[in-house]
Amino acid sequence: MAILVSEKLGAAEGACEEMAGFKFERRHFPIVYYIWTKLLAGKNEILLRISNNWHRH
């Protein structure tokens, strides 16, 4: 299970980096990282919206 989450997170990080133009790093966004991992399954549009909001602020 942990391996699957890691693979999904890697893919999500890549998408986030392309869409928002920045590198999503756990040490910088621990709370967002936690939410990100909890919502990963089938909620990519919400995750991208969250990451884009963080990028703007």
Backbone bond lengths (Angstrom), bond angles and torsions (degrees), N, CA, C in turn:
res aa  C-N    CA-C-N  psi(-1)  N-CA   C-N-CA  omega(-1)  CA-C   N-CA-C  phi
1 M - - - 1.461 - - 1.535 111.25 -
2 A 1.314 115.08 -44.04 1.467 118.94 179.81 1.526 111.39 -61.86
3 I 1.330 115.72 -36.25 1.467 119.88 179.03 1.533 110.12 -65.74
4 L 1.322 117.02 -43.01 1.459 120.90 178.58 1.526 110.90 -61.41
5 V 1.321 116.73 -44.09 1.469 120.77 178.40 1.521 110.36 -61.75
6 S 1.340 116.54 -42.44 1.456 120.54 179.54 1.527 111.24 -61.75
7 E 1.336 116.92 -42.56 1.460 120.60 179.06 1.520 110.99 -65.10
8 K 1.337 116.39 -43.46 1.465 120.06 178.76 1.516 110.92 -64.08
9 L 1.326 116.19 -40.43 1.460 120.14 179.70 1.526 110.45 -64.41
10 G 1.320 117.00 -40.84 1.457 120.81 177.45 1.517 111.49 -59.58
11 A 1.328 116.11 -43.96 1.458 120.65 177.94 1.528 110.66 -65.31
12 A 1.317 116.08 -40.53 1.465 120.95 179.19 1.522 110.80 -65.42
13 E 1.330 116.80 -40.58 1.463 120.29 177.52 1.523 110.89 -61.12
14 G 1.341 116.36 -42.10 1.455 120.58 178.72 1.517 111.54 -61.99
15 A 1.339 116.27 -44.49 1.460 121.21 179.11 1.526 110.35 -64.33
16 C 1.307 116.08 -41.88 1.460 121.20 179.71 1.523 110.51 -62.76
17 E 1.310 115.61 -43.56 1.469 120.53 -178.78 1.525 110.65 -63.44
18 E 1.333 116.47 -40.22 1.462 120.01 179.15 1.524 111.49 -70.42
19 M 1.334 116.78 -45.01 1.461 121.41 -173.81 1.531 111.42 -73.14
20 A 1.316 116.75 -45.30 1.463 120.57 -173.57 1.519 112.46 -96.78
21 G 1.328 117.28 -14.35 1.452 120.99 177.21 1.522 113.96 75.81
22 F 1.311 117.12 26.57 1.462 119.32 175.65 1.518 109.93 -147.93
23 K 1.309 116.20 162.35 1.458 122.20 -178.15 1.517 110.16 -90.21
24 F 1.321 115.68 119.03 1.463 121.59 176.87 1.523 108.61 -75.45
25 E 1.319 116.96 116.34 1.460 120.59 -177.64 1.528 110.57 -124.55
26 R 1.315 114.55 131.45 1.469 120.52 -176.05 1.523 111.88 -59.56
27 R 1.335 117.47 -38.97 1.463 119.30 -176.07 1.527 111.89 -68.03
28 H 1.313 117.29 -22.34 1.462 120.66 178.79 1.525 113.18 -89.95
29 F 1.329 116.11 -30.13 1.465 120.03 -175.85 1.532 111.20 -131.95
30 P 1.341 118.11 64.59 1.465 119.99 -175.32 1.522 113.31 -60.07
31 I 1.323 117.54 -39.67 1.471 120.58 -178.81 1.520 110.44 -69.90
32 V 1.334 116.45 -45.81 1.464 120.38 178.44 1.523 110.39 -63.14
33 Y 1.330 116.01 -39.27 1.473 120.44 177.54 1.521 110.29 -59.54
34 Y 1.331 116.46 -43.40 1.469 121.31 178.88 1.530 110.73 -61.52
35 I 1.337 116.27 -48.85 1.466 121.00 178.31 1.523 110.21 -60.44
36 W 1.342 115.37 -44.70 1.462 122.23 -179.54 1.525 111.07 -54.27
37 T 1.335 116.93 -49.31 1.462 121.05 -177.93 1.523 111.27 -67.88
38 K 1.335 117.63 -32.18 1.459 121.18 -179.51 1.529 111.86 -73.38
39 L 1.327 116.83 -32.01 1.467 120.76 -174.20 1.526 114.12 -100.62
40 L 1.349 116.49 3.48 1.459 119.97 -171.60 1.524 114.35 -52.46
41 A 1.316 117.35 -43.45 1.464 120.61 -170.97 1.533 111.54 -65.27
42 G 1.333 116.00 103.92 1.462 121.94 171.98 1.516 115.89 70.58
43 K 1.327 118.96 20.33 1.459 120.21 -176.66 1.529 111.07 -126.68
44 N 1.316 117.52 35.75 1.465 121.77 -173.67 1.525 112.82 -59.49
45 E 1.341 117.60 -37.76 1.461 119.51 -178.30 1.526 111.29 -64.09
46 I 1.330 116.92 -37.64 1.466 121.01 177.96 1.517 110.10 -68.64
47 L 1.326 116.55 -42.86 1.461 120.98 -179.61 1.524 111.42 -61.79
48 L 1.338 116.17 -42.64 1.462 119.23 178.75 1.521 110.80 -65.27
49 R 1.344 116.55 -36.74 1.450 119.91 177.91 1.532 110.14 -63.84
50 I 1.345 116.56 -43.16 1.466 120.78 177.82 1.523 110.65 -61.42
51 S 1.332 116.48 -47.46 1.469 120.03 -177.68 1.526 110.82 -64.56
52 N 1.325 117.46 -38.04 1.462 120.70 178.73 1.524 110.93 -67.17
53 N 1.339 117.28 -37.33 1.462 120.62 176.12 1.520 111.07 -62.43
54 W 1.348 116.48 -42.14 1.467 120.07 178.50 1.528 110.40 -64.63
55 H 1.321 116.82 -38.50 1.461 120.82 -178.63 1.522 111.35 -64.46
56 R 1.335 117.22 -36.86 1.463 121.65 -177.42 1.522 112.22 -71.67
57 H 1.336 117.40 -31.70 1.467 119.87 -172.56 1.511 112.80 -86.68
